[in-house]
């Protein structure tokens, strides 16, 4: 296995370009014919009306659903005492849901619902934006965001992983995995009943993660409440296909389909990265007794996976280097994204652009865009003021989230959020939202 450790070369700032607002194709609107329709036309129109009624009823019992001309992406963020939902284009608050305790948010995978890890399990939030297919076109709807009556019990709700049309929910307290069809969230919410298609429980409970494919393959972590050791691939009958215990401290998972269509499944380790390819597994070492990658970010079509990097177990949350992982070439390149500037980032400060760009938000308040193939900086934006890394990971601090081709940077200190064109470095819009945002995710609508 090859390992390289290089520093990213410095580049000048790219010139700022004019940014036009992102837009989607408008959905078609049916119009009634002025003449008397044929039976076929009448049936088609009746079917269309029935479709509209069904869409509205199924998605909004309160009757407040409105049809939109295009998709309406929304941001979903936690704060102390609740969850706030923002329109991704205007940054206006469109919903505020009270919920006690420290809560976490994960996309359910359907572009509309969000799994909220809270006391006793996962509450399912309807972010109030969705698309409804109709023949050769779609219709788009919005409604008020709300917590639904669907609640999934768990002793310690953990990672939620949508992949290949399936969503896997991992309970850290029991080591159990619950798998549902991602497309069925709306129906499950409507009937307040979970349609479980697969369940599996680890031999010992641990902080873990699972990813599942339609053909039955399931990747799961291995460990117990004292240590986590590795991961394994199971078939559709839960038989072990390949097992590795060469991943101490296993944490973080991602799947990626590279440019040539090859699929890899990666897990972070305290001393490198574990890579599953088909029915075999490779360990990519990053050097040293402790050289941890704990969070991984992939974009299909990109050959490089972005990871964080930590070589001092006592260093706290602040990190100064990143990993660029090429699973096909079996290389891990460690670079300083700040080019010696001395800034740090936390696990909330990494993201990927639509075309695979690597984004890093530093404690100097600068959002940097890197070419994942070379590690070279291609753009930067001074988005917020300098800030300090907190001692506890639960403490609200700046984060970056990518949604619909735009990067969103939150600043809890000023209760603001900023939309940034990460390709040009232009700050497109900023807004005071009235909340110190903590965890942030997004739904596409």
Beta strands, then each sheet from edge to edge (+ up, - down):
strand 1: 2-5
strand 2: 66-68
strand 3: 74-79
strand 4: 82-87
strand 5: 93-98
strand 6: 104-107
strand 7: 113-118
strand 8: 121-126
strand 9: 129-134
strand 10: 137-142
strand 11: 146-153
strand 12: 157-163
strand 13: 166-171
strand 14: 176-181
strand 15: 198-201
strand 16: 210-212
strand 17: 218-223
strand 18: 228-234
strand 19: 240-244
strand 20: 251-257
strand 21: 263-269
strand 22: 272-277
strand 23: 280-285
strand 24: 296-297
strand 25: 305-309
strand 26: 321-326
strand 27: 331-335
strand 28: 350-352
strand 29: 358-361
strand 30: 366-370
strand 31: 377-382
strand 32: 399-403
strand 33: 406-411
strand 34: 416-421
strand 35: 426-432
strand 36: 440-443
sheet 1: 1+ 27+ 26- 25+ 24-
sheet 2: 2+ 10- 9+
sheet 3: 5+ 4- 3+ 36-
sheet 4: 6+ 7- 8+ 11-
sheet 5: 12+ 13- 14+ 15-
sheet 6: 16+ 17- 18+ 19-
sheet 7: 20+ 21- 22+ 23-
sheet 8: 28+ 29- 30+ 31-
sheet 9: 32+ 33- 34+ 35-
end
